Amino acid sequence: MAGLYVKDQSKISATLVPNQFIDKFLPDASGEFVKVYLFLLRQAGAGRNISVSAMAEGLCDTEKNVLYALKYWERMGLLRLDREADGTLKGIGLLDPGEAAPPQTEAGSGQRAGADLRALQSDEDFAQILYVAGRYTKTVLTPQDADILANLYGNLGMPAELLEYLVEYCVSEGNKSIRYMEKVALAWHEHGIMTVEQAKEETSGGGRNVYAVLRAFGITGRSPAPAERDMIDRWFRDYRLPADVVLEACDRTIRNIHKPSFAYADKILREWKKAGVREKADVARIEEKRREDRKPSEKTSAEKKPNRFHNFPQRDYDYDELVKQINGF
């Protein structure tokens, strides 16, 4: 297929975005963080002074999220944050993206190279993450645990507030393993979840349902493939079936074919939907009705009983078929 051309026919003033930023940093950055960086480019191009509160107002965001974004770009080497002696932010310097080297991703892992724990020792937000993780899991974190959290915070740029919620959520679900938390965090990152609000929306609805389905199928260590996620969304969003009905279909899938199959479960749920299932009790009622429908009717049974005119048992002949055989047609 021929390449697509792009023409700039606008006649308005523009903000220049460095090609190095687009090539090296844009693919892995959260959209919320990109907005902050573009906003800074716009202000710098106009020679304006700006405050964190004004940035938050201009982007319809919170000051805390803006600060998270600034710290992320500082770790990426695109900004220099000048602070007062008490740590108050007093200035922002834009650095050359061409001279910054983004952390490299480990092949096929979805994770970046290990963060520098020594560089994070003085980071109060990261110290708070470690404190919350230890408090909720009621364990002493190992160096490997700290390294996982450092990767999520320092390399993937997940805000401290989000990671604190991650720990709280996973522990509430009965999972205290930091490695399990890492899997959940990477799944969030793949879906562009970078704020607590987005994570709460994910875990309270679709996300919680997704992980429940995976557990019912015995699938661990990965997120659902796009086609699988679409199917799960269909069960809950389009079919509007409750979780216990969906999980029952997953259990029956495993019992019937002895392996997880989203397509097989979808067939079960599609039939239940057509039959009017709204809750798990409906499944039992439908199955009972089917069993009743299979039984001979009372009328048929009565016709087969001997009566006073026939004291010998009736036989189940197909009289129409017998007539055809006798007459030869």
N, C-alpha and C positions, 0 to 999 in steps of 0.2 A: 504494500500500500504506500502511495506517495506521502511524503511528509506534509504536515500542515504548516501553512505560513501564518505569521502573526503580524498585523500591522497596527501601528500606533497612530490613530487619526485624531486623538484628542488635542485640544488647544488650551489645556489648563496647566497650571504649575504642578510640578511633580516632585516626589521624594525619591531619591536614588537609593536602591537597595543593593548592596555589594553582591556580586555574583558568587563570591566565596561563601557568603552567608547562605545563599540558596543551595549551593552545591554541597556544602559540608555540614551545615547545622539544621537547615529546615526539615529534612526528612525525619529526624528523630525528635524534634522539639514538639512540646504540647502547643496546641493552637492558642491557648491562653497566654503562654509565654511569648509566642511569636507576636501577638498583638501588642504586648508591652514593648518589645524591641522595635517594632515598626513605629509605635507612638514616639519612642525616644528619637528615632531617626528624623521623624517629622519635626519635633521640637528643636533638635540640634540644627537642622537645616534652616529653620526660621530664626535661629539665634535667641531662643526664648529660655528664660528660667522656668523651672517647673517643680512642683512639690509632689510628694507621694499622694497626698490627698487629692490634688488636682488631677493626677494621672488616674486615680481610682474613679473619680467622678467622670472624667472624660471617657473611660472605658466601661463604665457601668459595672464596676467590680469593687471588691473590698481592698482596703489598704494592705491588709495582711497578704492577700493573693498577689498584689503588685510587688510587695517586698520579696515574696517567694520567687517571683519571676526574676527580679533583679539579682537575687543571690544565685539563681540558676545560671544566668548569663555571666555572672562573675566567675563561677566555677568553670564555665566553658571557655573563659578567656576573652570574652567579647566586651566586658565592661570592667571598669575600675571604680569601686565604690569608696569614696573618701568619707571617713567618719571622724567625728569629734572624739575627744578623750573618753567620753562616757558611752561611746558606741553609736551615738546619734548620727544618722546619715546627713552629710552636708553637701555632697556633690557626686555627680556621675560622669565618668569619662568613657566615651566610646573608643574602643580599641580596634585595630585593623584585623578583620576576620581572616585575612590571608596569612597572618602570623600566628593565629591561634590554631591549636591542634585538638580537634574533638576527640574524646576517648573512643577507642576502637571497640567494635563489637566482636565478641567471641563467635567464631563460626558456628552457625546453626543453633546457638543456645538461646538467642533472644535477650541475652544479658551483655553488659559491657564489661570491660576489663575492671579488675578490682580497684576500688577507691583507695586513696591514701588516708589510712586511719590517723596517721600522725597529723595530717593537715586538718582533720576534723576534730581533734582533741579540744581545741579552743572554741569550737562551734557550739553555742549554747543550745540551739535547736536540736542538733544531733545528740547532744548529751541528754536532752529531755526525751528523745526517742528511745535511747537505751534504758533510761530510767523507767519509762512507761512499759517497755517490753519486759523488763525484769519483774516489775511489780505485778503485771497482769498474768504472766506465765508462772510466777512464783518460783523462778529458777535463777541460777547464776548463769548469765549468758557466756557462751564460749567465744573464743576469738573468731571462729567460723560464723557464729551467729552475728557478731558485730560486723563482720565483713559483708555479710548478706545485706544487712540494713544500711551499711555505708554505700554499697552499690546502688541500692534503691534510691537513697537520698542524694548521694554525691554524683552518681553517673546518670541515672535515669531522671534525676531532677524532681523526684516526687516530694511534694511539700511535707514538712514535719507534721503538720496538722493531719494530713491524709494518712501518713504512716502510723500516727497514733490511733486514728480511727481503724486502720487495718488491723492493728494488734487487738484492739477492743472487740472488733467484729469477729475475728477468727476465734478468739478465746470464748466468746459468747456462743459460738457454734460448736464448741467442744474440741477445738484444734489449737494446741499450744505450741506446735512445732514451728520454729522460725522458717524452716524450709517450706512448710505448707503455706505460710504467710507470703513467702517469696513467690510461689506459684500463683496465688491470688493476685498479688501486686502486679506480676507480669501480665496476667490476663487483663487487669484494669488498664495497664499501660497500652496494651494492644488495642483496646477499645477507646483510647483517648481520654480515660478518666483521670483527671488531675486535681479535682477538688473534692472536699468532703461531701458537698451537696450532690455531686454526680455519683459518688460512691454509695451514698445512702439511697439514692434512687435506684441504683443497680442492685443493691443487696435487699432492698425492701420489696422489689418486684421481680423483674426478669432475671436478675443475677442470682438471687436466692433459688429461684426455680431451676435455673440452668445447673447449678451445682448439685441440687437435689436429684435431678435426672441423671447426671453423671454418676453420682453415688449409687443410685438404684441399678444402673447398668454395670457397676463395678469398674468404672473408668476413672483412673487417677493419673496424676502427673501431666495432664494436658488440658487445654481448653477445647471446647467443641469446634469442629471445623465449620466454616461458613454455612455449608448446606445443613449441618446438624443444628446449628444455632437457629437457622431459619425455620426448621421444623419445630423446634421447641417453642419458638415465638408463636408459631401458628397454633399450637395446641392451647396455649394460654391466651393469646390475643384474639385469634380468629374463632377458634372453637369455644373459647371462654369456659374451659373446663377447669375445675379446681385441682389443686396439687395432688390430693389423695387419689383422684381418678387417674391422672396422668401416671403417677407412680405405680398404680395397680396395673396399668397397661405395660409398663416397663417390666414389672415383676413377672407378668404372664409371658412376656416375650422371652425372658430368660428361662422360664420353666418349659416353654414349648419348643424352643429351638436351641436352647443351651448356649446362647451367645447374645451379646448386645446387638440390636438392629433397630435403628431409628425408623427405617422404612416399615418394618413389621409392626412396631408400636403405633406408627401413624395409621396403618390399616385398621388396627383394633380401635383406635380412638375415632377414626372417621366413621366406622360403623356404629359406634356408641353414640356419636353425635347425631347421626341420622335417626337413630332409635329414640332420641329425645333424652339422653342421659344428661342430668344436671348436677348430680351428686353421686357419691359412691353407692348409696343405698339403691339408686336407680338401676345400677348394674345387676344387683341381686334380683330385683323385681323382673327385669327383662329376661334374665336367664331362667327364672322360675316359670314365666309365661311360655317361654320356648319349650320347656320340658312338658308343660301341660298340653301345649299344642301337638306334641308328638304322641301323646297317649290316645288310644282309640276313644271315640266319642261314646257317651252313654247309649245313644240311639243305635250305633253300630253293634255294641255289645248286646243290647236287647234283642236285636234281630238275629243274633247268632244263638240265642238260648232256645232250647226245645220248648214247645208249647203243647197245648192239649191236642192239637191236630197232628203234631209231628213228635212222636216219642223217640225219635232217633236223632242223633246229632247232625246239625247242618254242616255242609262242607263248603269251603271257601272256593267256589268255582267262579271263573270269569265267564259268565254265560254268553256274553257277546262274542268272546273268542271261540267258545265251543260251537256256537252256531256257524261261525265262519268256517270252522274246520269241517263240520258235518256237511255243509252245503258246498264246500269247495271254493268259497270266495271270501 
